[in-house]
Amino acid sequence: MARIRKRSIQLSKLCSFACCRSSSRDDHAEIGQKGYSRVVYCNEPDSQEQIRLRYRGNYVSTTKYTAVNFIPKSLFEQFRRVANIYFLVVACVSFSPLAPYSAPSIILPLVVVIGATMAKEGVEDWRRNLQDIEANNRKVEVYDKSSCSFRQTKWKDLRVGELVKVCKDEYFPADILLLSSSYEDGVCYVETMNLDGETNLKLKHALNVTYFRSSAESLKEFRAVIKCEDPNEHLYSFIGTLYSDCQQYSLSPQQILLRDSKLKNTEYIFGVVIFTGHDTKVMQNATDPPSKRTKIERRMDRIIYVLFSALILVSFIGSLFFGIETNNDLSGGNYTRWYLRPDKTTVFFDPRRPAVAAFLHCLTGLMLYGYLIPISLYVSIEICKVLQSIFINQ
């Protein structure tokens, strides 16, 4: 009795923390309603009831691309940049007679620039993939009822409802309900630095109905049903109810061990898997890898708009004077610009159609003066980013 009183005093102190307060009775009245429909059959992952629920597996992926969508998606990202769109248009026009130079001279630099940026994107995404593979293939001990012992399995094979054993300094493979620990009163210490950046350890505790199940043999007959909230991104809240032996017990964040947090100062804990894979709170908070456009890139786009406006202005002024000179080309029935071979006059400098000649000259000028917009600008920025990241990591 003294031990139970001592434990009750400890739990009342723990509930005084705002971030891990006990759930109110009103909150638990919502169990079974919309947003609170998750049901977990503890220690019965193979039961028909659990299988019919079809919860997600524990496999996670944080990559931005796949082998199928890498090329189209990466090309789309590259041509969001203004300069790349301009040079793509110039490359297409370079196949026409308007081009003042051969097509390869503009296509090759464009291919090199876009290819280098795509290669960088591919390498970064491949590193994410390697991290996913490493995480999915970590090992965790899962309870086997037939042998009353724990066997090792990969994180990605973990299922909702399975009982797991996590040892000291190991990461939790999923969102787990704490059942018991190596301490007699069922408490454990958790480091959540990967979740919220806090280095101080958080104290978790098991329910009175489960904290004494601290051996593999005592777990064999353990049966319970958990009804709780649906997957969400709230790290510091949890509403649920555990039903065992015709009794119900309220669950709070104090019993929840979140994926990617680490067990500290505790030899081991036993727990039941509630949320797996992308249903876990850490993955619910994780967004898809964003299409990042930094402030300096947006500023470069504005500078390129200014350069492009200057380019159009120079080409327009040049074509205007060219049209005037073309219109005045005939003097007394003779061509003043004899070096243009008047016997082979083309539409590009035909004095009978000066407006057309001026317009075509403007297009040629846009390509000829196109190097006013630096094609290697974005690649130079990407190289600077890579070198800075290497420097920072060192």
C-alpha positions, 0 to 999 in steps of 0.5 A: 500500500505504501508503494502505491501511495508513493507512486500516486504522489509521484504521478500527481507531481508529473501531471503538474507539467503543462506540456504533459498534463493528464487528459481531461474527462471532457477530452476523453468523452470524444473517443469514438467520434470523428478524429478519435477513431483509431483502435489498437488491439494490443499484443494481437497484430495478427487478429482479424480485427486488427488486419481489417483496419489496414493501418499503414506500415512502418516504412518511411520515405523522405525523398523528393524524387523517384526513378520515374519522376526524376527527369520531368520533375527536376526539369520543371524545377529548373525551368522555374528560373527565368534565365533558363526559360530565356535560354531555352527559347533562344536555343529553340530559335537558334535552329532557324535562319535568324540565329547569328551563330550555330545551334550547338553554341547555345544548346551545349552551355544550356545542357551543361548548366541544367545537367549540373544542377540536376546532378546536384539535386539527384545527389542530395535526394540519393543521400536522403534515400540512403538515410531512409534505407538506414532508418528502415533497416534498423533493428528492434526487438518484437515480442513473440507470444509463441516463445514468450521471448523477443526477436529482432525485426527491422523497423520497416516490418513493425506493425500496429499492436505489436509489443516491442522492447527498446533498450538504453540509448536506442531510438523508438521505432514508432509512436509507442504506448509505454507499458513498463520499464526496468524501474519498479514504478514504470518510469523512464527518461526520454531525450526528444532533441530530434523532435523539439531541440530540447536537451533536457530529459523528459520523464514518462510513466506507465499506467498502474494497470501495466507498469508491473509487466516488466518481464517477457513472461508477464506479457504473454497474457496481456490483452487490451484495446486502445481507442485514441485520436487519429494521426496528427502532428501535435507532439505535446498532446494525446487523447486515448483510453485503454480498455483492459479487464472490463476497466478503462484507463485514460491515456495522456502524453505521459505514456507516449514515446514518440518515434525518433526520440531516444531512451536515456538512463533506463535499461529498457522499456516495454511498449505497444505500437500505436502509430507507425510510419507516416502516421507517427507524429514526427512524420506528420510534422514532416512536409514534403521536401520543398522546392526551395527558392532562396531570397537571393534567387528571387533577387537574381530573378528581378535583376534578370528582368532588368537585364532582359528589359535592357536587352529588349531596349538595345535590340529595339533601338538597333532594329529601328535604325536598321529599318530606317537604313533599309528603307533608305537603301534605294537611291536613284534606283541603285542599292547604297549597300552594294556589299549586301549583294542586291542581286540576292536580296533576302527578306532580312534586308529587303528595302521593299519590306523594311518593317519585316526586316527590322522585326527580324533584325530585332529577333537576331539582336535578342540572340546576339546580345543574349550573353548580357544575361549570364547563363552560368549565374545559377550554377555559380550560386549552386557551387557556392552553396555546396562549398559553403555547406562543406565548410560549415560541416567541417 
